[in-house]
Amino acid sequence: MATNQTYTLSKESTQIFRRQQDDLPEHVKVNVYFDDQGPGHPNTGYYLDIPTKRHAPIEFIKANGTYYWVKLCFRQNKWETNQGGIYNSPNVGWWIISDPQHPNHSIYQQEASIPLTIAAVTTALQQLPTRPNTPDHPTTMEGQQEEINVATGQTQQEAQRINVINTSNGALKGNPPPIFDGDRNKTHKFLLSWHLWASVNRNNNAIKNYLSRIVTMLSYMDGVRVDAWKEEQLDKLNEEKDDGTLETDKGLWDRFMERFNNAFTNQNR
């Protein structure tokens, strides 16, 4: 690994040290590519072509207890980013902990040797809807960066609506669900992936806390068909919190899932 730095991202700019060799697996890079301009050259590193900019500098870092792709700015002879640079898009991948190159792979192997109980998996599957109820826009980092919440990938404007819970007991494990774009033909697959992943991480605060669980699920939804709906859900969560609903109240999750099923379940299944 060319860089094993651990960073803390906030609204303030943080210096980022770029990798000097292409050492990430393909499932992490997806559409990211490496430009080798020589050892020690400031422009050697990973890049991504996005709609607003070709050859945009980008880096995969560990920050705030998990891994992120972040967009970079070159200022005063150093590469920098802040929480607004977090980039969450199908154009980039995620580091699967089962990959031997993952720094925590040895821990994963130890935990994987303890199988999940059948009851835990069955409970997750039972949460899938059995009777239907009812039908890429990456962020930019040019000039003033758009603020994105570190824990959720949501824009700062959205994240300000609620008090997002940061996970305090480690990064989420396993294969996360695919990004859901609102296509009802993909709802069943998304929910199946989500519930299995949530079951694996059932002891993580991001899943145990119902408010955090909702925000985590919203962070895996992106596209013109879901953006307005996501904002509506954040408004509803804010209203429920103002009314005194606790973040640990299971009713938050039950009502959210009812709204999700009403909006995105395919009636023709």
PLY file of the C-alpha trace (Angstrom):
ply
format ascii 1.0
element vertex 269
property float x
property float y
property float z
element edge 266
property int vertex1
property int vertex2
end_header
0.00 0.00 0.00
1.48 3.32 -1.03
-0.30 5.21 1.74
-1.61 3.95 5.06
-2.57 7.34 6.38
-5.70 7.69 8.50
-7.49 11.01 8.20
-10.18 12.98 9.98
-12.53 14.77 7.61
-14.43 17.89 8.60
-15.43 21.17 7.02
-11.79 22.25 7.20
-9.34 21.27 4.47
-7.09 18.28 5.18
-3.87 17.45 3.33
-4.08 14.14 1.45
-1.06 12.08 0.41
-1.71 10.44 -2.94
-0.79 6.88 -3.83
2.28 6.64 -6.02
1.36 3.28 -7.52
-1.76 1.56 -8.77
-2.39 -0.74 -5.80
-6.19 -0.93 -5.53
-8.29 -3.87 -6.82
-10.65 -3.38 -9.75
-13.83 -3.65 -7.67
-12.67 -0.62 -5.68
-11.71 1.45 -8.74
-14.56 0.61 -11.17
-14.10 3.61 -13.55
-11.19 5.20 -11.69
-7.83 5.01 -13.49
-4.21 5.59 -12.49
-1.96 8.17 -14.15
1.71 7.46 -13.50
3.77 10.59 -14.15
6.80 9.34 -12.27
7.72 8.70 -8.62
7.18 11.72 -6.44
5.43 13.72 -9.17
2.52 15.65 -7.61
0.17 14.62 -10.42
0.81 10.90 -10.09
-2.30 9.25 -8.74
-5.88 8.21 -9.39
-8.29 10.12 -11.62
-11.92 9.90 -12.72
-13.79 11.44 -15.64
-17.01 12.97 -14.32
-19.62 15.05 -16.17
-18.33 18.33 -14.73
-14.63 17.62 -15.22
-12.41 15.23 -17.12
-9.33 13.82 -15.40
-10.57 14.84 -11.94
-8.02 13.94 -9.22
-9.39 11.48 -6.69
-8.05 9.32 -3.86
-9.24 6.39 -1.77
-8.62 7.07 1.92
-9.46 5.84 5.39
-11.16 8.58 7.40
-13.51 8.77 10.35
-13.38 5.02 10.82
-14.21 3.91 7.28
-13.04 4.17 3.65
-14.05 6.83 1.13
-13.27 8.02 -2.36
-12.62 11.77 -2.13
-12.11 14.40 -4.78
-8.98 16.52 -4.42
-7.95 20.13 -4.88
-4.35 21.27 -5.35
-3.65 24.31 -3.18
-0.35 25.76 -2.03
1.62 22.84 -3.47
-0.36 20.15 -1.69
-3.44 18.04 -2.34
-6.39 18.72 -0.06
-9.97 17.68 0.56
-12.67 18.08 3.20
-15.95 16.33 3.97
-17.42 18.00 0.90
-15.07 15.99 -1.26
-16.54 12.60 -0.39
-17.60 11.00 -3.67
-20.36 8.38 -3.70
-21.35 7.18 -7.16
-21.68 3.98 -9.22
-18.55 5.20 -11.03
-16.47 4.17 -8.02
-16.42 1.01 -5.96
-16.17 -0.04 -2.35
-13.47 -2.01 -0.62
-14.92 -5.45 0.05
-13.51 -6.68 3.34
-13.33 -10.24 2.01
-10.62 -9.05 -0.42
-7.20 -10.27 0.86
-5.79 -6.77 0.16
-8.19 -5.17 2.65
-6.26 -4.06 5.77
-8.86 -5.71 8.03
-9.09 -8.94 6.06
-7.52 -11.01 8.86
-10.16 -9.75 11.30
-12.86 -10.55 8.77
-11.54 -14.11 8.42
-11.75 -14.61 12.18
-15.29 -13.24 12.37
-16.38 -15.14 9.26
-15.43 -18.38 10.99
-18.39 -17.76 13.33
-21.47 -18.44 11.17
-24.62 -16.35 11.37
-27.51 -18.13 13.01
-30.30 -19.31 10.75
-32.71 -17.31 12.88
-30.86 -14.04 12.15
-30.90 -14.59 8.39
-34.51 -15.77 8.46
-35.55 -12.67 10.37
-33.89 -10.47 7.74
-35.61 -12.30 4.89
-38.98 -12.12 6.62
-38.74 -8.33 6.54
-38.98 -8.38 2.75
-42.40 -7.30 1.41
-44.52 -10.25 0.31
-47.50 -8.27 -0.96
-46.82 -5.09 -2.94
-48.62 -2.01 -1.65
-48.64 0.12 -4.76
-44.72 3.37 -9.78
-26.01 9.79 -12.15
-25.47 12.75 -10.69
-22.10 12.90 -8.88
-21.36 15.87 -6.67
-18.90 18.47 -7.88
-15.84 19.79 -6.18
-14.79 22.79 -8.20
-14.44 26.16 -6.55
-16.60 26.07 -3.44
-17.13 22.42 -2.57
-20.58 21.06 -1.92
-20.65 19.82 1.67
-21.48 16.13 2.06
-22.08 14.44 5.40
-19.19 12.13 6.23
-21.34 9.32 7.63
-24.05 9.22 5.00
-22.85 10.69 1.72
-25.81 13.12 1.86
-25.37 16.77 0.91
-24.83 19.16 3.79
-28.21 20.74 3.08
-29.90 17.38 3.58
-27.78 16.33 6.53
-28.53 19.55 8.41
-32.17 18.50 8.62
-31.40 15.72 11.11
-28.75 14.78 13.64
-26.95 12.00 11.80
-25.49 9.25 13.97
-21.86 8.40 13.26
-20.98 4.75 13.81
-18.79 4.34 16.86
-18.10 0.61 16.71
-16.27 0.11 13.44
-16.90 0.08 9.72
-19.79 -1.86 8.22
-18.91 -5.35 6.98
-19.80 -7.46 3.97
-21.11 -6.50 0.54
-23.27 -3.37 0.68
-26.45 -3.20 -1.40
-26.33 -1.79 -4.93
-27.26 1.84 -5.43
-31.03 2.01 -5.87
-32.20 4.52 -8.51
-35.94 4.16 -7.99
-36.56 1.55 -10.70
-39.34 -0.62 -9.28
-38.11 -3.62 -11.21
-34.98 -3.47 -9.02
-36.74 -2.94 -5.69
-36.91 -6.60 -4.66
-33.19 -7.18 -5.36
-32.25 -3.98 -3.52
-34.29 -4.91 -0.46
-32.94 -8.45 -0.41
-29.35 -7.13 -0.55
-30.13 -4.48 2.04
-31.72 -6.82 4.59
-28.96 -9.42 4.30
-26.29 -6.72 4.66
-28.16 -5.16 7.60
-28.36 -8.60 9.24
-24.58 -9.04 8.95
-24.14 -5.61 10.58
-26.99 -5.96 13.07
-24.70 -5.12 16.02
-23.29 -1.98 14.38
-24.70 1.32 15.62
-25.47 2.34 12.04
-28.07 -0.44 11.96
-29.06 -0.79 15.62
-30.07 2.87 15.83
-33.24 3.24 13.73
-32.62 6.84 12.71
-29.09 5.99 11.61
-30.41 2.89 9.81
-32.79 5.04 7.76
-30.10 7.55 6.83
-27.73 4.72 5.93
-30.34 3.22 3.61
-31.01 6.64 2.04
-27.29 6.92 1.27
-27.68 3.89 -1.04
-30.38 5.64 -3.07
-29.37 8.02 -5.86
-30.92 9.36 -9.06
-33.61 11.65 -10.40
-36.37 9.20 -9.44
-35.42 9.15 -5.77
-33.81 12.51 -4.99
-37.05 14.36 -4.20
-38.35 11.39 -2.21
-35.16 11.32 -0.13
-35.54 14.99 0.76
-39.14 14.33 1.76
-38.02 11.51 4.08
-35.41 13.71 5.74
-38.12 16.32 6.34
-40.36 13.67 7.90
-37.57 12.44 10.15
-36.88 15.98 11.25
-40.57 16.48 12.06
-40.73 13.25 14.06
-37.64 14.23 16.03
-39.13 17.65 16.74
-42.24 15.88 18.03
-40.10 13.99 20.53
-39.70 10.64 18.77
-36.56 8.87 19.99
-33.90 7.79 17.52
-34.19 4.27 18.96
-37.96 4.09 18.37
-38.63 1.19 15.98
-41.68 3.07 14.73
-39.31 5.38 12.83
-38.11 2.43 10.76
-41.55 0.81 10.35
-43.12 4.02 9.06
-40.17 4.67 6.76
-40.39 1.19 5.24
-44.14 1.59 4.73
-43.48 4.79 2.77
-40.70 3.09 0.81
-42.90 0.16 -0.17
-45.73 2.48 -1.16
-43.40 4.46 -3.40
-41.20 1.81 -4.98
-42.80 -1.63 -4.79
-43.62 -3.07 -8.22
-47.32 -3.97 -8.26
-46.79 -6.28 -11.21
-44.52 -8.72 -9.33
0 1
1 2
2 3
3 4
4 5
5 6
6 7
7 8
8 9
9 10
10 11
11 12
12 13
13 14
14 15
15 16
16 17
17 18
18 19
19 20
20 21
21 22
22 23
23 24
24 25
25 26
26 27
27 28
28 29
29 30
30 31
31 32
32 33
33 34
34 35
35 36
36 37
37 38
38 39
39 40
40 41
41 42
42 43
43 44
44 45
45 46
46 47
47 48
48 49
49 50
50 51
51 52
52 53
53 54
54 55
55 56
56 57
57 58
58 59
59 60
60 61
61 62
62 63
63 64
64 65
65 66
66 67
67 68
68 69
69 70
70 71
71 72
72 73
73 74
74 75
75 76
76 77
77 78
78 79
79 80
80 81
81 82
82 83
83 84
84 85
85 86
86 87
87 88
88 89
89 90
90 91
91 92
92 93
93 94
94 95
95 96
96 97
97 98
98 99
99 100
100 101
101 102
102 103
103 104
104 105
105 106
106 107
107 108
108 109
109 110
110 111
111 112
112 113
113 114
114 115
115 116
116 117
117 118
118 119
119 120
120 121
121 122
122 123
123 124
124 125
125 126
126 127
127 128
128 129
129 130
130 131
131 132
132 133
135 136
136 137
137 138
138 139
139 140
140 141
141 142
142 143
143 144
144 145
145 146
146 147
147 148
148 149
149 150
150 151
151 152
152 153
153 154
154 155
155 156
156 157
157 158
158 159
159 160
160 161
161 162
162 163
163 164
164 165
165 166
166 167
167 168
168 169
169 170
170 171
171 172
172 173
173 174
174 175
175 176
176 177
177 178
178 179
179 180
180 181
181 182
182 183
183 184
184 185
185 186
186 187
187 188
188 189
189 190
190 191
191 192
192 193
193 194
194 195
195 196
196 197
197 198
198 199
199 200
200 201
201 202
202 203
203 204
204 205
205 206
206 207
207 208
208 209
209 210
210 211
211 212
212 213
213 214
214 215
215 216
216 217
217 218
218 219
219 220
220 221
221 222
222 223
223 224
224 225
225 226
226 227
227 228
228 229
229 230
230 231
231 232
232 233
233 234
234 235
235 236
236 237
237 238
238 239
239 240
240 241
241 242
242 243
243 244
244 245
245 246
246 247
247 248
248 249
249 250
250 251
251 252
252 253
253 254
254 255
255 256
256 257
257 258
258 259
259 260
260 261
261 262
262 263
263 264
264 265
265 266
266 267
267 268
